Amino acid sequence: MTASLCALIAAGCASYHPWIVLTFPPLSGPIPGALNIGDARPPIQTRCEIAYNTYSKCDYAFIDSDGKRIDIFGELMVALDAHAERTAELKPWVNKIDMENPPDPSRVPYKMFLLSISPAIVLATPIRPSRSEYYKTHCSTLLFKGCIQSQGFRGSAYWFHESPPIVDGSFWFTSDEPQGAVHYLKKGEAAHEITVGQAMLRLVQADTRWSVQRVK
């Protein structure tokens, strides 16, 4: 089979370079990934297709506490978007590329933080939306800013480096539960525990933000 023919039916012929740690030289070293047990953040990994033309498809993965690769865009983001789109709080802000009149992403009144993976747990915090703030802080670079660009809420993202602010009305969800389910943090408490299956996170107040710890 010729190289050109293989390129046309890439699904049957695709082969990849080995997985490597993701870097953005000369801007940075390895990009820390999502929070794991013991507050470890193994660096993000990537692999790219061995392409026969100018286009090369790349995969990106977090490493979880068991050493398993979690496909960021083909698995994790899809599951998180599917859940978030069904929540009563976030559903009005669903923004997909094929919608005729999508909402303005600078007006979304929540910011989403990916607290941990395996299981994936997201904390959504209310914000005061403004166009100027949106253009200063939106997720504009692939993973480099510590964020995953959502495809269900285009213009919004899941932030995995930044510590979430302490704001009344914050809620969390996990893709391990039925789609649409959310859990609100109790108002005024300086610490919270989030348990999903065998996993447990601890949120502890640190000035105006939460210090997030993955206990198990």
C-alpha positions in Angstrom: 0.0 0.0 0.0 1.5 3.4 -0.9 2.0 6.2 1.5 -0.5 8.4 -0.2 -3.2 5.7 -0.1 -2.5 5.0 3.5 -3.0 8.7 4.2 -6.4 8.6 2.7 -7.6 5.8 5.0 -5.7 6.9 8.1 -8.0 5.1 10.4 -6.7 1.8 9.2 -3.0 2.8 8.8 -2.4 5.4 11.5 0.7 4.9 13.5 2.1 7.2 16.2 5.4 8.4 17.7 5.9 7.3 21.3 4.3 9.2 24.1 6.5 12.1 25.4 6.1 14.8 28.1 4.4 17.9 26.7 6.6 21.1 26.7 6.3 24.5 25.0 10.0 25.5 24.5 11.4 27.9 25.1 8.5 29.3 27.1 8.4 26.5 29.7 9.4 23.1 30.8 7.0 20.2 31.3 3.4 21.2 31.8 2.0 19.9 35.1 -1.2 17.9 34.8 -4.3 17.3 36.9 -4.2 16.8 40.6 -3.6 13.2 41.9 -3.4 11.5 45.3 -0.8 13.1 47.5 -1.2 16.4 45.6 1.1 15.1 42.8 0.7 16.5 39.3 2.4 14.3 36.7 3.2 16.2 33.6 0.9 16.0 30.6 1.9 13.6 27.9 1.4 13.8 24.1 1.9 11.7 21.0 1.5 12.7 17.4 0.6 10.6 14.4 3.3 9.7 11.9 1.8 11.7 9.1 2.5 11.4 5.3 1.4 15.0 4.7 1.6 18.3 6.5 -1.1 17.6 9.0 -0.3 15.5 12.1 -3.0 14.6 14.6 -1.8 14.6 18.2 -3.3 13.1 21.4 -2.9 14.6 24.9 -3.2 12.7 28.2 -3.2 13.3 31.9 -1.6 10.6 34.1 -3.8 9.5 37.0 -2.8 8.1 40.4 -2.6 4.6 39.0 -0.3 5.6 36.1 -3.1 5.4 33.6 -3.3 7.8 30.7 -6.5 9.7 30.5 -7.3 11.1 27.0 -7.9 14.8 27.6 -9.9 15.8 24.5 -11.3 12.5 23.2 -12.5 11.2 26.6 -12.3 13.5 29.6 -13.6 16.7 28.0 -16.4 14.9 26.2 -17.6 13.3 29.5 -17.4 16.6 31.4 -19.3 18.5 28.7 -22.0 15.9 28.4 -22.6 16.2 32.2 -22.4 20.0 32.4 -24.7 20.5 29.5 -27.5 18.7 31.5 -27.1 20.7 34.7 -29.8 23.3 35.3 -27.2 25.9 36.2 -25.0 25.5 33.1 -27.5 24.4 30.4 -28.6 27.9 29.4 -24.9 28.6 28.4 -24.3 25.6 26.2 -22.4 27.0 23.2 -21.6 24.7 20.2 -20.2 25.5 16.8 -23.4 24.4 15.0 -25.8 26.5 17.0 -27.5 29.4 15.2 -27.6 31.9 18.1 -25.2 30.7 20.7 -24.8 32.7 24.0 -22.0 35.2 24.3 -19.2 33.3 26.2 -18.2 36.6 28.0 -21.5 36.6 29.8 -21.3 33.1 31.2 -21.8 33.5 35.0 -19.6 30.6 36.1 -16.0 29.5 35.9 -15.2 25.8 36.0 -12.3 24.2 37.7 -11.2 20.6 37.2 -10.2 19.6 40.7 -9.0 16.1 40.0 -9.3 13.1 37.7 -10.1 9.4 38.1 -12.8 10.3 39.0 -13.1 13.7 37.3 -14.5 16.3 39.6 -15.4 19.9 38.6 -16.1 22.9 40.8 -18.2 25.6 39.2 -17.9 29.0 40.9 -20.2 32.0 40.2 -18.4 35.0 38.6 -19.4 38.5 37.7 -19.0 38.3 33.9 -17.6 41.1 31.8 -16.2 41.3 28.3 -13.0 43.0 29.4 -12.3 40.3 32.0 -13.1 37.5 29.6 -10.6 38.7 27.0 -7.9 38.9 29.7 -8.4 35.4 31.2 -10.0 33.1 28.6 -8.3 29.9 27.6 -6.4 30.9 24.5 -3.5 28.4 24.4 -3.6 24.6 24.2 -3.1 23.4 27.8 -0.3 25.9 28.4 -2.4 28.1 30.6 -3.6 25.2 32.7 -7.0 24.9 31.0 -8.9 22.7 28.6 -11.1 24.5 26.1 -14.6 23.1 26.2 -16.5 22.2 23.1 -19.9 22.2 24.7 -19.3 25.7 26.1 -17.2 27.2 23.4 -15.2 30.1 24.9 -15.3 28.6 28.3 -12.8 26.1 29.8 -12.0 23.6 32.6 -9.1 25.1 34.6 -6.8 22.6 36.3 -3.9 24.7 37.7 -5.7 27.7 39.2 -7.0 27.5 42.8 -10.8 28.1 42.8 -12.1 31.3 44.5 -14.3 31.0 47.6 -17.7 32.2 46.3 -21.2 31.5 47.7 -23.3 29.5 45.2 -20.4 27.2 44.1 -21.2 23.6 43.2 -19.4 20.5 42.1 -20.2 17.7 39.8 -18.6 14.5 38.6 -19.0 12.6 35.4 -19.2 9.4 37.5 -22.7 10.3 38.5 -25.9 10.6 36.4 -25.7 13.5 34.0 -27.0 16.8 35.4 -26.4 16.0 39.1 -24.7 18.7 41.1 -23.7 19.3 44.8 -23.6 22.7 46.4 -20.9 23.6 48.9 -22.3 24.6 52.2 -22.2 28.4 52.7 -19.8 29.8 55.2 -17.7 26.6 55.9 -14.0 26.9 55.9 -13.4 23.3 54.8 -15.3 20.7 52.7 -14.7 17.1 51.9 -15.8 15.7 48.5 -16.1 11.9 48.2 -16.8 10.1 45.0 -16.4 6.3 45.2 -13.1 5.6 46.9 -11.7 9.0 46.1 -11.7 12.0 48.5 -10.8 15.6 48.1 -10.4 18.2 50.8 -11.0 21.9 50.2 -9.5 24.1 52.8 -9.9 27.9 53.0 -6.7 29.7 52.1 -7.4 33.4 52.2 -9.9 34.0 49.4 -9.3 30.7 47.6 -9.6 27.0 48.2 -6.5 24.9 48.7 -7.5 21.6 47.0 -5.9 18.4 48.4 -6.4 14.9 46.9 -6.4 12.7 50.0 -7.2 9.3 48.3 
